[in-house]
Amino acid sequence: MTESDRKRIAKAVGGAMWEQDQASRNLGMRLKEIGPGHARIEMAVLPEMANGLGICHGGKIFSLADTAFAYACNSHNRIAVASACHIDFLAPAQTGDILEAEAIERAAGGRTGVYDVVVRCPGRQVTIALFRGKSHRLNGDVVPGLR
């Protein structure tokens, strides 16, 4: 399979997933880029995402990172789910920030994969969080018949 084929498949998978992804869309996320083993998702921090300290709730940041992870690990058109993940929060996100989560495949073989996600606030040039996800592939394709 050529690199062009892998990119075409990743794009088709991203489109099919996004069409069904109500959770991410309801949080105002946007799929900015997808490729083989890679995804970039963007989200604005809205006032209703603030916690009791007035900063972005960590669960919203985790959801952004987890979404980028999901798109990256499914980009090969093999259904994959999270088996484990960990996040380190490095800096607070503020209301009005535009956050970007970029997921990169570090290893994939058999039924498992490892992905790193960096959540940044490009406008303030700060890294908000580092996330590592481990995936488990299930039987089946995200988009049946796509080759």
Secondary structure as UniProt FT lines:
FT   HELIX           3..20
FT   HELIX           22..26
FT   TURN            27..28
FT   STRAND          30..35
FT   TURN            36..37
FT   STRAND          38..44
FT   HELIX           47..49
FT   TURN            52..53
FT   HELIX           58..74
FT   TURN            75..76
FT   STRAND          80..89
FT   TURN            95..96
FT   STRAND          98..109
FT   TURN            110..111
FT   STRAND          112..121
FT   TURN            122..125
FT   STRAND          126..137
FT   TURN            144..145
//
